[in-house]
Amino acid sequence: MSAPLPSTPPRPPQDDAPDPGRARTGRILLWQSVALLGMVLSLSLVLPWKLAALVLGLVALVLGVRVWLTSRGERRAGLPRAVAAGGMALALFGTTTAALPLLAWDATVELERCTSSALTVRAQQACADAFTRAVEERTGVPQLRP
């Protein structure tokens, strides 16, 4: 007869095994980074395309909150939370910056039209001065002048 094969003891769980929670947090951080990059790039577009920066900033803000919620019970959640907090701060700043032209939509459209056709520095300065006057008239707040 043959001798029975020795049984191998069960292996302890490895610390290198990927944690599904950390992987999910990493994917959310990746998408937050993509939304932030799109927001920063779309800030240079003309109206109405500049509104994409507003939408992408809000998406990045929501994704940052999701990182905070999904990494709540994880070990070593400090770095993902710090990265998410930085992304949320950038998203808040970009969202505010993208929302400001909505307050003076007509003046902003006129400024973009004027500067696209201005060929000299003097003409660009005239466009900026006209925009400043329009904003002052609309808000009643005098703007700082250099």
C-alpha positions as CSV (number, residue, x, y, z in Angstrom):
1,M,0.0,0.0,0.0
2,S,1.0,3.5,-0.5
3,A,1.7,5.9,2.3
4,P,-0.7,8.9,2.5
5,L,0.5,12.2,1.3
6,P,1.4,14.7,3.9
7,S,-1.1,17.5,4.1
8,T,0.3,21.0,3.7
9,P,-0.7,23.4,6.4
10,P,-2.9,26.3,5.3
11,R,-1.1,29.3,4.2
12,P,-1.6,32.5,6.2
13,P,-3.2,35.4,4.3
14,Q,-0.7,37.5,2.5
15,D,-0.3,41.2,3.2
16,D,0.4,41.8,-0.5
17,A,-3.1,40.8,-1.5
18,P,-4.9,43.7,-3.1
19,D,-7.6,45.2,-0.9
20,P,-10.8,45.8,-3.0
21,G,-11.5,49.0,-0.9
22,R,-8.1,50.5,-1.6
23,A,-8.5,49.6,-5.3
24,R,-11.9,51.3,-5.4
25,T,-10.4,54.4,-3.7
26,G,-7.6,54.4,-6.2
27,R,-10.0,54.3,-9.1
28,I,-12.0,57.1,-7.7
29,L,-8.9,59.2,-7.2
30,L,-7.9,58.5,-10.8
31,W,-11.3,59.7,-12.0
32,Q,-11.0,62.8,-9.8
33,S,-7.7,63.6,-11.3
34,V,-9.1,63.2,-14.8
35,A,-12.0,65.6,-13.9
36,L,-9.6,68.1,-12.5
37,L,-7.4,68.0,-15.6
38,G,-10.4,68.5,-17.8
39,M,-11.6,71.4,-15.6
40,V,-8.2,73.1,-15.7
41,L,-8.0,72.7,-19.5
42,S,-11.6,73.9,-20.1
43,L,-11.1,77.1,-18.1
44,S,-9.3,78.5,-21.2
45,L,-12.2,77.9,-23.5
46,V,-14.7,80.5,-24.6
47,L,-18.3,80.7,-23.3
48,P,-20.5,78.6,-23.4
49,W,-17.8,75.8,-23.5
50,K,-16.3,77.3,-20.3
51,L,-19.3,75.8,-18.5
52,A,-17.6,72.4,-18.9
53,A,-15.1,73.6,-16.3
54,L,-18.0,74.2,-13.9
55,V,-19.5,70.7,-14.4
56,L,-16.1,69.0,-14.2
57,G,-15.2,70.9,-11.0
58,L,-18.5,69.7,-9.4
59,V,-17.7,66.1,-10.5
60,A,-14.3,66.3,-9.0
61,L,-15.7,67.7,-5.8
62,V,-18.2,64.8,-5.6
63,L,-15.5,62.2,-6.3
64,G,-13.4,63.7,-3.5
65,V,-16.2,63.3,-1.1
66,R,-16.6,59.7,-2.3
67,V,-13.0,59.0,-1.5
68,W,-13.5,60.3,2.0
69,L,-16.5,58.1,2.5
70,T,-15.0,54.9,0.9
71,S,-11.7,55.2,2.8
72,R,-13.4,55.7,6.2
73,G,-12.6,52.3,7.7
74,E,-9.4,51.5,5.9
75,R,-5.9,51.3,7.4
76,R,-3.4,53.8,6.0
77,A,-6.1,56.0,4.6
78,G,-4.2,59.2,5.3
79,L,-2.5,59.6,1.9
80,P,-5.7,59.0,-0.2
81,R,-7.6,61.4,2.0
82,A,-4.9,64.0,1.7
83,V,-4.9,63.7,-2.1
84,A,-8.7,63.9,-2.2
85,A,-8.6,67.0,0.0
86,G,-6.2,68.7,-2.3
87,G,-8.3,67.8,-5.3
88,M,-11.4,69.1,-3.5
89,A,-9.7,72.4,-2.8
90,L,-8.6,72.7,-6.4
91,A,-12.1,71.7,-7.6
92,L,-13.7,74.3,-5.3
93,F,-11.3,77.0,-6.6
94,G,-11.9,76.0,-10.2
95,T,-15.6,75.8,-9.8
96,T,-15.7,79.3,-8.3
97,T,-13.5,80.6,-11.1
98,A,-15.7,79.0,-13.7
99,A,-18.9,80.3,-12.1
100,L,-17.7,84.0,-12.1
101,P,-18.2,84.6,-15.8
102,L,-21.9,83.6,-15.3
103,L,-22.4,86.8,-13.3
104,A,-21.4,89.0,-16.3
105,W,-22.2,86.7,-19.2
106,D,-22.7,89.4,-21.8
107,A,-19.6,91.4,-20.8
108,T,-17.5,88.2,-20.8
109,V,-18.7,87.2,-24.3
110,E,-18.0,90.7,-25.5
111,L,-14.5,90.6,-23.9
112,E,-13.7,87.2,-25.6
113,R,-15.0,88.5,-28.9
114,C,-13.0,91.7,-28.6
115,T,-9.7,90.1,-27.5
116,S,-9.9,87.5,-30.3
117,S,-9.9,90.3,-32.9
118,A,-7.4,92.6,-31.1
119,L,-4.1,92.6,-32.8
120,T,-2.1,95.0,-30.6
121,V,-1.5,95.2,-26.9
122,R,-3.2,98.6,-26.9
123,A,-6.3,97.0,-28.5
124,Q,-6.3,94.2,-25.9
125,Q,-6.0,96.8,-23.1
126,A,-9.0,98.7,-24.6
127,C,-11.0,95.4,-24.5
128,A,-10.0,94.9,-20.9
129,D,-11.0,98.4,-20.0
130,A,-14.3,98.0,-21.6
131,F,-14.9,94.8,-19.7
132,T,-13.9,96.5,-16.4
133,R,-16.4,99.3,-17.1
134,A,-19.1,96.8,-17.9
135,V,-18.5,94.9,-14.7
136,E,-18.4,98.1,-12.6
137,E,-21.7,99.2,-14.1
138,R,-23.4,95.9,-13.5
139,T,-22.1,95.3,-9.9
140,G,-21.6,98.9,-8.7
141,V,-18.3,97.9,-7.2
142,P,-15.2,99.8,-8.5
143,Q,-12.5,97.5,-9.8
144,L,-8.9,97.8,-8.9
145,R,-6.7,99.4,-11.6
146,P,-3.0,99.0,-11.8
